[in-house]
Amino acid sequence: MRNYNILTQEIFDRNMGLNFSKLIGILPNPDKILQKTGKTIEAYRELKNDPHVWSCIQSRKSGLLGYDYQILPNDSPIGIYKSVKSFITDLDIYRLINEALEAPLFGFQPFEVIWNYTYSKNPFIIPAELMAKPQEYFFFDKQGKIKYRKKGNIAGEYPPDYKIILLQYESSYMNPYGQALLSKCYWPVTFKNAGLRFWINFMERYGMPLLVGQYTRGSTYEESKALAKDLAEMTEDAVIVTPSDINIEFKEAIRSSSTSLFKDLIKHCNAEISKILLSQTLTTELDMGSYAASMTHYKIRKEVIISDSRLVEKLFNELIRYFINLNYSSKINYPIFKFMINDSDNTERLERDIKLLQTGQISFTIDYWIKNYGFEAKDIFVKNSNSL
């Protein structure tokens, strides 16, 4: 008889290599930058101080924050739908969207749910607050499960059920920490800061005019020393008294070719940062480009926004699932939190539905309009039942 037990077991796991962390069940973050520099993920938070990094982050977040959202019933009981819509509305939605979009920057973003009991008719537990917590408070075990750090317990502890909602960006079997976009920005920001520092040193040395004082060969050492002292003081007071045979000139350094090197380095680093955080450069760089190129870049931006929307939708839909499982049953349909991004899709669907209605052979139910267009039952007034 064939042995099927071997098929139910995992042959390879994340704990193939042995080190102290893995021996106590901790899976280290495989981020190469953190490993080579010996820093923690907090180092990526410092990268936000770079003006271009901050500008790209705000541009990426504002792309999604500009869209409206809706809560679709999804065939859930009307009472449950109203309860979900009520507690979602009470949350600071746009703050949570902003915090959820930290996940692509750091690879993952944990949220802690603060629950509250309410006693209206029946005992109810509702989410009173949803708070983003720093990534350095958490780590993953060798099974890829999240644990939080606790003082006195080096192995950490698993959070209670329905307590943590975890958002992960491009995580994998070997890397549950996800792909941190700020990790890719580390070297461009580092090189750019070094270029700025060298540029400032260059300007201090060659940016100011060079004062040249000329004296006759018969002058004594004390006279030349006094002239050098007067020239040094002249940079502030701009006043000097010299014998008539001494000539003083202002020599300006011409270093345009040298300064362009620093500009090109900084421009290149900023372009790399834009590509990392926005997947394109045209919306942050002001270089001339063709209309076709600009449309391509904006299409890429739209795709990034749609990708981010799926991440944020997961946060709220997971919270809705927690709420229903704790108060009702996991066997009913969950209402759905969804961004209204693909307006063109709704337009095409509406045009199709209108054409079908005009045939007189097809009608739609109120539930269809609610499900596909986000209406509520109270918003729909039926003038003629044949028009549905």
C-alpha positions, 0 to 999 in steps of 0.5 A, spaced: 500 500 500 502 506 498 504 511 504 500 517 503 503 520 510 509 523 507 505 527 502 502 530 508 508 533 511 513 539 509 519 536 507 523 543 506 521 549 511 524 556 512 529 553 518 534 550 513 539 554 516 541 554 523 542 560 528 540 562 535 534 566 532 532 560 529 533 555 534 528 559 539 523 560 533 525 567 530 525 568 523 530 573 522 528 579 517 532 577 510 532 584 508 539 584 505 540 592 507 538 590 514 543 584 515 549 588 512 548 594 515 546 591 522 540 596 523 533 595 524 527 597 520 527 603 524 532 606 519 527 606 513 523 610 517 529 615 517 529 615 510 522 619 510 526 625 512 529 626 505 524 631 501 524 627 495 522 620 498 517 624 502 514 627 496 513 620 492 510 617 498 505 623 499 504 622 491 503 615 492 498 615 498 494 621 495 493 617 489 488 613 493 486 618 498 482 621 492 477 616 491 471 614 494 469 608 497 463 604 498 460 598 503 456 593 499 451 589 502 454 582 498 447 579 500 448 579 507 442 580 512 440 588 512 441 588 520 448 586 519 450 590 513 447 596 517 451 595 523 458 594 519 456 600 515 455 604 522 462 602 525 466 603 519 463 610 518 465 611 526 472 610 524 477 615 521 477 612 514 482 616 511 487 616 517 487 608 516 488 608 509 494 613 510 497 608 515 495 602 511 499 604 505 505 604 510 505 596 508 509 597 501 514 602 504 516 597 510 514 590 507 508 589 512 504 593 517 500 590 523 494 593 526 491 592 533 484 592 534 481 595 540 474 592 541 468 595 546 462 592 548 455 595 547 449 593 551 443 596 547 439 590 546 444 584 546 451 584 548 455 586 542 462 587 541 464 592 536 471 595 534 472 602 537 479 603 534 484 600 529 491 602 530 497 601 526 503 599 530 510 600 529 513 594 525 519 593 530 514 591 535 513 584 531 517 579 528 515 572 525 516 565 527 519 559 522 512 558 520 511 565 518 506 566 524 506 573 527 509 574 534 509 580 538 515 582 542 514 582 550 519 584 555 522 578 559 520 573 553 525 573 548 521 568 544 515 573 543 508 571 544 502 570 539 497 575 539 490 573 541 485 571 535 481 577 532 486 582 535 491 583 530 490 585 522 496 584 518 498 587 511 503 584 507 506 587 501 509 582 496 510 577 502 513 570 500 514 563 503 521 565 505 520 572 506 513 573 510 516 580 512 514 582 505 518 587 500 520 594 503 520 599 498 524 604 502 529 598 503 530 599 495 531 607 496 537 606 502 543 606 497 540 612 492 538 616 498 545 615 501 549 616 495 545 623 494 546 625 501 554 624 500 553 628 493 550 634 497 555 634 502 561 634 497 557 639 493 556 644 499 564 643 501 565 644 493 561 651 494 565 653 500 571 652 497 570 655 490 564 658 490 566 665 494 571 669 490 578 668 492 582 675 494 589 675 491 594 681 494 600 682 491 606 686 494 613 688 491 619 683 492 622 688 497 616 687 502 618 684 509 615 678 512 611 682 517 608 686 511 606 680 507 603 677 514 599 683 515 597 683 508 594 676 509 591 678 516 587 684 512 585 679 507 582 674 511 578 680 515 576 683 509 571 677 507 567 680 513 568 687 513 570 688 506 575 694 508 583 694 507 588 699 507 594 698 503 600 701 500 599 704 493 604 699 490 600 693 492 594 690 487 588 686 490 584 682 485 578 678 486 578 671 482 572 668 481 572 660 480 569 657 474 567 650 476 560 649 472 563 643 469 564 640 476 557 642 479 554 639 473 557 632 476 553 633 483 547 635 479 547 629 475 548 625 481 542 628 485 538 627 479 539 620 478 538 618 485 531 622 485 529 618 479 531 612 482 527 613 488 521 615 484 521 609 480 522 605 486 516 608 490 511 610 484 514 605 478 515 611 474 518 618 474 514 623 469 509 625 475 515 627 479 520 629 474 519 635 470 523 633 464 520 634 457 516 628 454 511 626 449 504 625 450 504 618 449 510 617 454 506 621 459 499 617 458 504 611 459 506 614 466 499 616 468 497 609 466 502 606 471 500 610 476 493 608 476 495 601 476 499 602 482 493 606 485 489 599 484 494 595 487 494 599 493 487 599 494 487 592 494 491 592 500 487 597 504 480 593 502 483 587 505 484 591 512 477 593 512 474 587 509 478 583 515 475 587 520 468 586 517 470 578 518 472 579 525 466 583 527 461 578 524 465 572 526 465 574 533 458 577 533 454 572 528 456 566 524 462 565 519 457 562 515 453 568 512 456 573 507 460 578 509 459 586 507 464 588 502 469 594 503 471 597 496 474 603 493 470 606 487 476 606 482 474 603 475 469 608 473 469 606 466 467 599 468 461 602 471 459 606 465 460 600 460 456 596 465 450 601 466 450 602 458 449 595 457 444 594 462 440 600 459 440 597 452 438 591 455 432 594 459 430 598 452 429 591 449 423 590 454 425 582 455 430 583 461 429 586 468 433 587 474 431 586 481 433 592 486 438 587 489 442 587 483 442 595 483 444 595 490 450 590 489 453 593 482 452 600 483 452 601 491 445 604 492 441 602 498 434 600 498 432 606 501 435 610 495 431 606 490 424 608 488 420 604 483 416 608 479 414 602 474 416 595 476 416 593 469 422 598 468 426 593 473 
